Amino acid sequence: MREPRAAVIAIASGKGGTGKTTIAAHLALACSRSHKTVLVDLDVEAPDASGYFPKAMLLEEAEPVQIPIPSFLPQRCTGCGLCAKSCRFGAIVALGGVVSLSKELCKGCGRCVSVCPASALEEIKMTVGCTSSFTAGKLGLLEGRMEVGDIRSTAVIEAAKRRATAYDAAIQIRDCPPGVSCSATHSIEGADYVILVAEPTEFSLHDLSAAIKLTKSRGIPTGVVINRDGFGSADIAGFCADKFVPVIGRIAFLRSRAESGASASLWSSDVPFMDEMDKIATTVLESVSRRVLA
Amino acid sequence: MTTVSVASGKGGAGKTSIATALAVSIAAVPGETCTVADCDVDAANGAIALDARERVRFPYFAGPGFTIKASACTACGCCIQACRFDAIRKSIDGQSYAIVPELCERCGACLDTCPSGAVTMYEKQAGEFFVADTAPGPILVYAELEPGEDTSGKLVRVVRDRAGQLASDASVIVVDSAPGIGCPVIASLSGVDLAIIVVEASVSGIRDARRLVDLVRSMKRKAIAIMNKTGLSANMDARARTMLAETGIPLAGEIPFDPVLRATEESGKTWFSIEGEVGDRVMATIEAVGGVISAMRRKESSAVVMKEKL
């Protein structure tokens, strides 16, 4: 028998600023009315989901995300340079028998430690970010946050994904980073469904194309939500039809929404909008349960 | 050569619109040349805005990846023990292991531990980069990363290097950065003469710009700010101004939220060509940034003259 686990819905987009966080926050809110739901902010470079829930309570102290980095024991090091040769991230340089480490480039793979013939490397922990767990009414909120100046976003994303499972929620909504490279791929990995948020501009259309390519290559069912519908003239729906990707929701552009969106005010009293969120949630959950039961 | 980089933290804050308008305004001055390095390699839109005509393209290789040859794999599990990134999975039949390329950090730990030589290296094209001419004048260097590929920071450096080779000593390079504050953004800001921080006047925009300010400060880059999408909330406008004042980032100008501006996210349109009141406000802001760049260049060239005299 399959372990009961959360339906994982990732909200992503190629282009930034199309409305991922707005839709993730409201979709999570809509889902939390009927299911135990956790909103997971995986946009660890720019985590903004918590901005929609200013009254959310921190459940416990932020948990640091740490990776193991090497530390040299100079008395044992023979300066052979094997560690530098083994490092594929350029984090270790061995020159004239002197070994030095750029710890900000280290990914913590441990290869240098295992190749060292003199046991001159031991691992110490380095903090690259943190995860924080909040509660906002019935909704759980987990935020991943990378430290400023760090580049190891994927370590923070994976840590947040692991911690999110502890919520024991029926639905997990992931707010993903923009783009289609490592941060985005890690964020959608393991999701049952990806909602790509697009807006009707040529910029967004171009980036949506790359995002669809990504979700298709990962074999994850995908639907598109057209945000700021009516705002531009790019034919997102026509493009989606060509790619056999369903448009599962449309959110009309209204200046009033742009205004309250700037303040990250929840649109809970915006009935047509919340109805659309319910509709999107129903569509996605049906698709997910069909697949899980099949 | 003067390099300026447009970044924002938050996506969709207006980086590409501002970077392209700035580049076109510089190139419009007789005798001036400008190169745009579109370093948002995940979502490169500069070519749309500038109506680029590709002149030459180059393959981009990210460096070797690793793969497990199923026929040679004995399913001993050594590789899975060695992998710290949970990037190795058992195949469906349970007879072998496979690497999930999207999760693989390409460290090579699996290669070291495999006793049966089943792990092999491969080199695969991870994207392309292009040099293009544009209708409004600037030369554009841009890239397309294959979706799901790693190493966007490395591709940013490739794009910037190529732009640097093409630009003359006297010209300006405008870098259009990726959103966020991670690896591609650090690569887009490293060594630049000026960081132009676009602050979207919203809760998210201000939060993300604040983190970017910290990054720019830690990298010891000179910075100025542009506020975008103002006029939606007087409170947010005030908070953005306060944040900039508190962090000591000079404000070059404020661009209002106007559907006319967003509607220019189309082929061959930049904010440089917008007319009317909103167009004037955009140009006043762009010219203020242009003024800062000119002043920096004058200082630089007088420093060169001083050096030559010595």
Interface residues (C-beta under 8 A of the other chain):
Chain A: G14 K15 G16 G17 T18 T21 D43 E45 A46 D48 G51 P68 S86 R88 F89 K107 G108 C109 G110 R111 S114 V115 M146 V148 G149 D150 I151 S153 T154 E158 P177 P178 G179 V180 S181 C182 S183 A184 T185 H186 E189 T201 E202 F203 S204 H206 D207 A210 A211 K213 L214 S217 R218 F231 G232 S233 A234 F253 A258 E259 G261 A262 S263 A264
Chain B: G9 K10 G11 G12 A13 T16 D40 V41 D42 A43 A44 N45 I48 A49 G63 A82 R84 F85 D86 V100 E102 L103 E105 R106 C107 G108 A109 D112 T113 E144 L145 P147 G148 E149 D150 T151 S152 G153 A178 P179 G180 I181 G182 C183 P184 V185 I186 E200 A201 S202 V203 S204 G205 R207 D208 R211 D214 L215 S218 M219 K229 L232 S233 N235 M236 F257 P259 R262 A263 E265 E266 S267
